[in-house]
Amino acid sequence: MFKIGVLASTKGTDLQAIINEMKAGKMEGVELAVVISNKKDAYALERAKTQGYKTIFVDPKNLSREEFDEKIANLLEENKVDLVVLIGYMRILTPNFVRKFPHKIINVHPALIPKFSGKNFFGANVHEAVIKSGEKETGMTIHYVDEEVDAGEIILQKKCEVLPIDTKETLKEKVQALEKKWYPEIIRQIAKGK
């Protein structure tokens, strides 16, 4: 069984897409071992828990980044995770954490890397920046995580059109539709060793 561990800080809409695929029998050989969050009220935790998955909240209070990441790494190792999947995870991973899971951490970014990527580009900021810049297209990038923010090897990019009437909300919907379709597919392919 290929085990994934999810790190999430937000609503977990992409997590739901993965769970839906699992429940539909489309993720054969893939198991969601654990969902971990740094936010006690992250809806991703609630979402996973109500559907019967193991969830863990780790309080970052009074911990250095390194100490916090070490706790997370230990939990992932205890749960024998083969792949770490970031879903709306609002923390930058420490180099030590990344080194513990070489080529075993993936992230989905709501833009076409290298455009609109890096430390200040997350959530609605990204879509706002895309609109302000007058881009004709945007999309999502699934990539491996390395020690630099949004700089790891790109696995897949999918595009969508930016229309003059688009708002950050409508753009978010378009990009999330791509994420929900392709994130489970990439996990499937990695699990199969592709």
C-alpha positions, 0 to 999 in steps of 0.5 A, spaced: 500 500 500 502 506 498 501 511 503 500 519 503 500 524 508 497 530 507 499 537 511 494 542 510 492 549 514 486 551 510 479 548 507 482 542 504 478 542 497 483 538 494 483 533 499 476 532 498 477 531 491 483 526 493 478 523 498 472 522 493 477 519 488 479 514 493 471 513 495 470 512 488 475 506 487 479 510 483 486 510 487 487 503 487 493 501 492 493 508 495 491 510 502 490 516 506 494 515 512 494 521 516 492 529 515 496 533 519 495 541 520 498 547 524 491 550 525 486 547 530 480 549 526 483 548 519 476 545 515 481 540 512 482 536 519 474 536 520 473 534 513 478 528 513 475 526 520 468 526 519 470 521 513 474 516 517 481 518 516 486 519 522 487 527 523 492 530 528 493 537 530 500 540 532 500 546 535 506 550 533 506 555 539 512 555 543 516 551 538 521 553 533 520 552 526 525 546 526 522 543 532 515 544 529 517 540 523 521 535 526 515 533 530 511 533 523 516 529 520 516 524 526 508 523 525 509 522 518 514 517 519 510 513 524 505 513 519 509 510 514 508 515 509 511 514 502 509 521 499 507 528 503 502 532 500 501 539 501 494 542 501 493 549 502 499 548 507 501 555 510 508 554 512 514 554 509 518 547 510 525 547 513 531 545 509 532 539 514 524 537 513 525 537 506 532 533 506 528 527 510 523 526 504 527 527 498 523 527 492 517 525 496 514 532 497 509 535 492 505 541 492 500 544 488 501 552 486 495 556 484 499 559 478 504 557 472 510 557 476 515 561 475 510 566 474 507 569 481 511 564 485 515 565 491 514 567 499 509 572 498 504 568 492 499 564 496 491 564 496 488 570 493 494 574 492 496 570 486 489 571 483 489 578 484 496 579 482 495 575 475 489 579 474 493 586 475 498 584 471 493 583 465 495 576 464 491 572 458 492 565 462 493 562 468 493 555 471 496 551 476 503 547 477 504 541 481 511 540 483 516 537 488 518 541 494 525 542 495 529 547 499 527 553 495 519 556 495 516 554 489 522 552 486 522 544 486 522 540 479 515 541 476 511 535 475 505 538 471 502 544 469 495 546 466 492 552 464 486 556 463 484 563 460 483 569 464 477 573 461 476 581 462 470 579 467 474 575 471 475 576 479 480 573 484 474 569 486 472 566 479 479 565 477 480 561 484 474 557 482 477 555 475 484 554 478 481 549 483 477 545 478 484 544 475 487 542 481 481 537 483 482 534 477 490 533 476 492 532 483 489 526 484 491 523 478 499 525 479 498 522 486 496 515 482 502 516 477 507 517 483 504 511 486 505 507 480 512 509 480 511 513 473 
